């Protein structure tokens, strides 16, 4: 009898994590049904033709490629760009069921979401630019350098020699 109880208890303990695991109700890029926000084209797993890898939260390509070769960015067409972001900035899943990748999921806006983005840019002349942008932690938060109303520039570096032109403490979440 003790042996049966031990075997049953062991079996239940091994299965408990699977039984208690919550089924993810989100659609992922791997499911092959999510589309871009500006077209009905499916988002591929891995890099797309413009240089975005939404699954890995990464862009690598020309500056104008990030904007689908828009006319306004042609002045910087030879600039190389690498962007990285977190799920709060742009997720690789659709959890709200609209068929698009989620932005600031669970929040009314980016404010308080913990969203962040980094840009690394290289000019043909060898100069370099880096910026880290984070969402404001709460409405009314005042940062030294605000951008797009809901974000703060936390660090900005420019120069061939890596000279810092703007930097604030708190490179982390806020």
Secondary structure, DSSP 4 states (H G I P E B T S, - for coil): -HHHHHHHHHHHHHHHHHHHPPPP--EEGGGT--B-TTSSPBPPSS--TTSEETTTTEEEEETGGGGTT-GGGGGGTT-EEEEEE-TTTS-SEE-SSSSS--SSTTSSSSTTTT-EEEEEEE-TTS-EEEEEEEE-SSTT---SSEETTTEEEEEEEESSS--EEEE-S--S--
